[in-house]
Amino acid sequence: MRSALVSEARATLALAVPLAAANLSQIAMSVIDTVMVGTLGAVPLAAVALGGGFYFATVVICQGVLNAVAPVAAYHVGAGDREAAGRVAGSGLLLAMLLSVPVIAAMDAGARLLDLIGYDPALASQIGRFQHAVCWGAPGFLLFAVLRSLLSALEYPRAVMIVLTLCVPANAGLNWVLIFGHLGAPAFGFIGAAYASAAVQWLMLLGAAASVWMLRRRGQAPRLRGQRRDILPDFRRIARIGGPIAGMIALEIGVFTLSAAVVGLFGASALAAHQIAINYASITFMVPLGIAQAATVRVAAQRGAGQTNGARRAAFVALAMGAAFMAASALVIWTLPRTIIAAYVAVDDPVNHELVALALRFLAFAAAFQIADGVQCVAAGGLRGYEDTTAPMLLAAIGYWGIGFAGGWVLAFPLGLGPVGLWWGFVLGLTAVATLLSLRLNRRSAQEI
């Protein structure tokens, strides 16, 4: 038993480490955009923050649908049918092209919506310009998402890591050229960041496509096409599994976005402190997200091979890894909160006294929910390996909104705890989701044994 656990831990780590590194690389590109555009002033920075935030929220929700390619392809790989895995990925590529159309349309609608709700016309115009430029990267981003899922299912996640790691300096270099007008290029200002982001998303696709092509040349990857009669059934299977994944992502993005807006009611210092704590928590979250992605593949592959005990073992080994990493992360936050805040603002500047005091309190809550956040993420990943996504979405809705946001609202306003109440809501909501999804995973995995 012990040898089986050690073997599974090694297999999971082999997948999770490159995937977590890839996730951190994507976060790094976002940070680079913010830092480089920040030198241009408040309005360009706000335009990139709001326009980019809306774009990436939209495209990531669509990516959620395509994430279903990973468990489906991994199941076929585990069953020894790589051609079926390639067929599903080929159908996923076609679906990605179709999904890019509403993403591009949403960017145009989003810009108009800002005018309708009374945004400052100058700021709304700048946000609209950014969205209209960056959205042309959507096809590249979504096609890359499918190839990333296939590479993970084939257990070649290092290719994903290498591609995204190389895209970090590429993103910085393109920003430097297009924002500031170096190397003879015109200075596009903050729109240059949109052009750079769109270009990098196509570079991500080219890198992933080159990786699949090289594996194909070595006989380690299947052809990415199948019969026309298989396309609609593949679409239905991807949508059945991926639709709820996208819904769960939307629920999570929605609760954190709305909570940030509510925190803003308590003033600029509260909102800035909130952003610091949430931003740091989002960085640590990238590691359990990588473990969750590995869990999806390992569980699905074991099921495809008919190893139901192995699938259950894969799910709970990943769950233990996610909890262990986030426990270590919580310890870091508890012991070094001022160091974390110092990476964002000058902690000794009297001007930032209120901000730092609030950030210290918010980081204490972030430390408190680290383990729950990791567990709920990995449990959801394990359930995706079982192609169980609808019930987890509904459980997440209860936890995030019915317990987390509603409870935080009551604590913040009727009970008078202010923004601290909303952070109590995060702890309550994430703990509820972690508990519900873990119980669901235990039940679902036991049913197949």
N, C-alpha and C positions, 0 to 999 in steps of 0.2 A: 504493500500500500504506500509506504513511504517513498519507494523508488518511483512509483507512478506519479505521486505528487511532485517530486523533484523534477521528473521528466516534463510534466505538464507546465511547471513553473518556468523551466528553461524555454519551452516552446512558446509560451505566452510572452515572455520577456523578449524573445527574438523578434516577435511581431510588434510588441508594444513600444519598445525603445525607439525604433525608427519612426513609428507613427506619431509618438509624442513629440519627437524632435521636429517632425514635419509640421505639427500643429503649432509649436512654438515659433517656427520660422514664419508662419502666416501671421501670427501676432506681431512678430518683429517688423514685418512690412507695414502694418498699420501704425505702429509706433513711429517708424521712420517718416511716414507721410505726415503725421501730426507734428513732429519736431521740425521738419523742414518747412512746412507751410506756416508754422507758428511764427517764423521770422518775418512774415509778410504783414502781420497785424491781426487784430481781433476779427474783423469781418471775413477775410479769407479763411481763417481758422474755423470760424463758426460755419461757414459754407461747406467746408470739407467735412467737419464733424457731423453736421446734420444731413447733408447730401450723401456723403459716404456711408453714414450709419443706415439711412433708409435703403440705399442700394444693397449694401451687404446683408441687411436683414432679409430683404426680398430674395436675393439670390441664394442665401443659405437655406431659406425655407424650401425653395425649389430643389436645392441640393438634397434636402431631406428625403424627397421622393426617390431620387436616384441612389441614395444610400442603400436602398433595398437590393441593388445589384450585388453588394458584397455577400450577404448571407445566402442569396440564391446561387450565385456562382460558386461560393465556397462549398455549399451542399453538393453541387454537381462534381466539384473537384474531389471531395471526400468520397464520392460514390465511384470515382474513376472515370467520369465522363467529362473530359475537358472540352470536348467539342460543344457540349450543351452549355458549359460556362461561357465559351466564346460567343455562342448564339445569343445568350441573355445579355452579354455586354454589348453586342452589336445592336440589339433592340434598345438597350439603354442609351446608346449614342444617338439613335434616332429620336428617342423621347427627349433627350437633352436639347436637341435643336428645336424641338417643338416648344419646350418650356422656356427657352430664351426669348421667345416672342412676347409672352405676357410680362416678362421682366422688363424688357425695353419699353413696352407700352406703359407699365406702371411708373417708370421714371418720368414720362411726360405727364401722366395724370398727377403724380406727386407734386410736381412743380406748380401745376394749376391749383391744386388743393391748398397750397400755402397762400396763394392770392385770396382764395375764398374765405379762409379762416382769419384773414387780417394781418398776415405777416408784413413786416416792413418791406415795401416794394423793392428796395435796393437789395436787401438780403435775400428775398425770395428769388429775385432775378439771378443772383450769384449762385444760389443753391441749384436752381434750374439748369444753369449752364454747366455746373459740375456734373449733375446727373445725366444730362444729355451726352456728355463726353465719356463718362466712365461706363455707361451701360453697354457700350459696344464690346466690352470685354466679357459680357455675360455668356455668349456661346462658348468661348474658350474656357471659362471657369466651369461651366456645367459639363462640357465634354471631358475636361480634366477629371471632374468628380467621378465619372463613370470609369475611366481608365485607372484612377486611384483605387477604386473599389475592386477592379479586376486584379490589379497587381497585389493588393492585400489578400484577395482570395487565393491567388497562386502562391502566396507566402513569399513575395518579393517586395516587402515594404521598404527596403533600403533604397530602391529606385525612387520611390516617392520622396523619401528624406533627402536624397541627393539633389533631385530636381528643385525642391522647395528651398533647400539651403543655398543653392546657386542663385535662385531668384531673389534672395535678400540683397546681395550686393548689386544685382542687376536693377532692382527697384530703386535703390539709393542712387545709382549712377544715372538712371533715366530721369529721376527727380531733379538731380543736380543740373542735368543738361536742359530739361524742358521747363522747369520752374524758373531758373535763373538765367537761361540763355547762354550756356557755355558751349564751347566747341563749334561756334558759328551758328548755332540754332537760335531761333527767336525766343525771347523770354515770354513764355505764356503765363507766368504767374501761377496762381493756385490751380488753374485749368491744366497746367502742365502735369500736376500730380494726378489728375484724372486720366490724361493720356498715358502717363507712365503706368498707372494701375491697370488700365485696359490692355496695354502692350504686354505687361508681365503676365496677365492671365492667359494670353495666347502663348507666351513662352512656356508657361506651366504645361499647357496642352502639348506643345511640341516636344518638351522633355519627356512627358509620360508616353507619348506616341512613339518616340525613339526607343524608350525602354521596352515597350511591348514588342516593337519591331525586332529589336535585338534578341529578345527571348524567343520570338517566333522563328528567327533564323536558326537558333540553337535547338528548336523543337520543344521548347519549354512553355510556349504559350499557344493557345488555339487561334484559329481564324475568327475574326470578329464579324461573322455574318452567318446567316442561316436561311431557311426557306421562308418565303413570304407568308405562308400559312401560319408560321410560328410567331409572327410579329405581334398580332393582336393578343393572343394568349399571354405572351411575355409582358406586354403592356399592362394587361389586367393583373398579372401576378405582381409586377413591380408596384403598380398603383395600390393594390390591396395591402401590401406590406409597407410601402414607402409613404403612402398618404398619411397614415397615422404618425409616422416618424416626423413628417413635415409639420403635422398638427402639434405634436409635442414640442418641437423646436419653437413654433410660433407662440405656444402658451408660455414657454420659458422666456423668450425674448420679450413678449408682451408684458409680463409681470415685472421684469426688471426695468424695462423702459418706462412704464407707467409709474413705478415706484420712484424712479429718478425725477420724473416730472413733479410728483407730489413732494419729494424732499425739497425741490426748488422753492416751494411755498414758504419754507422756513429761512430763506435767505441764501445769498451767494456763498457764504462760508460753509453752510451746511451742504449745499450742492457740490462744492469743490471737494470737501472732505469725503462725501459719498462717492464721488468719482474716483478718488485715490484708492479707497478701500475696495470698491468694485473692480477697478482696473487690476489691482494686484491679485484679487481673488480669481479673476478671469485668467491670469497668467498661470497660477498654480493649477487651475482646472484643466489646462491643456494636457497634463500628464494622465490623470484618470480618464480623460477622453480618449487618449491613445490606448490605454488599457482596455477601455470599453470597446473600441474598434477591433482590437485583437481578440477580445472575448467573443464578439460576433462571429468572426471568422473561425475561431477554434471550435466553438459550439456547433456551428453549421457543418463544418468539415467532419467532426466526429459523428454527427447525426447522419450525414451522407454515407459514412462508412459503416453505419449500423452499430456504432459504439455508444449506446445510450448512457452507460455508466461513465464513459469518457467525456461525453458532453456535459453531464452534471458536474464532473470533477473540474472540467475546464471553466465552467461558469463560476464555481465557488473559489477556485484558485485565483482567478482574476479579481473576484470581489475582495478577497483578502489582500491582494496586492494594492488595490485602489485604496482600501481603508488604511493600510500601513503607510503608504506614501502621504496621504492627507493628514494622518496623525503627526508625521514628521513636519509637514507644512504648518500645521497648527502650532507646534512647538516653536518653530521659527518666528511665526507672527507674534506669539505671546512674549517671546524673549527679546525680539528686536523691532518693536513697532516704530520707534522713532527713526531708526535707520531706514526702514521702508519709506516712511513719510519724507525723509530727507532726499530721497531719490526724485521727488516730485516738487517740493517747495523748500524754501529756507526755513528750517524749523526754529531757528533762534531769532528770526525777524519778528519784532513786536506786532507788526501788521498782520502776521499770520497766526497770532496767539489763539484766536477763537477757532480758526480752521484746524490747527494742529490738535487742539483739545478734542474737537469733535472726531477728527480722523482717528485719534487714539481709541476713542470709545467704539467707533465703527469697526476698526480692525480687531478689537476684542470679540465682537460678534462674528466677524469673518473667521476668526480662529475657532470659535465655537461651532460653526456649521461646516468646517472643512471636511470632517469625516463623513457627515451626512451627504454633503455634495458629491464626494467621491463615490460613495456607495450607491446613491441613486443613479449616477451616470453609468457606472459599470453594470449595475443590475439591469438597466434599460438595454445596454449593449448585449448582455447575455440573453435577454428575452428576444432580441432581434435575431439572434442565432437560432432560436426556436420558431422564428417567423411569427412571433406573438407581439403585435404592436398596437392593436386597437385598445385592448384593456389597459395597457400601460399609459396610453394617452389619456384615457378617462380618469385613471388614478392620479395622473399628474395634474389634471385640471382640478380635481378635488384638493390636492395638496397645495399646489401653487396659488390657486385663486380662492377656493373655499376656506382654506385654513391659513395659508401664508399671507396673501394680500388682505383678505377681509379681517383676519386677526390683527395684522399690523395697522390697518386703518383704525380699528377700534382702540387699540393701544395708543396710537398717535394722537387721535382727536378726542373722542369722548372721554378717554381716561387720562388725556393730557400729557403723555410721555413725549410728544413731539417726534422728531426724526428717529430717535432711539426706538420708539414703538414700531416703526416700519422695519428696523433691523431685527427686532424681536420676531417680527413676522417672517423674515427670511429664515431665521433659525427654526421656527415652528413649521413652516411650509416644507423646507428641505428635509427636516427630520421625518415629517409625515410621508413625503414621497419616498424617501429611502426605505422606510419601514414597509410601506405598502408594496413597493416593487421587489424588495427582498423576499417578502412572503410569497408574492406572485411567482418569482423565479424558483423558489423552493418547491412550490406546488407544481409548477409547469414541468420542471425537470424530473420530479418524482413520478409524474404521470407516464413518462415514456420508458421507465425502467421495468 
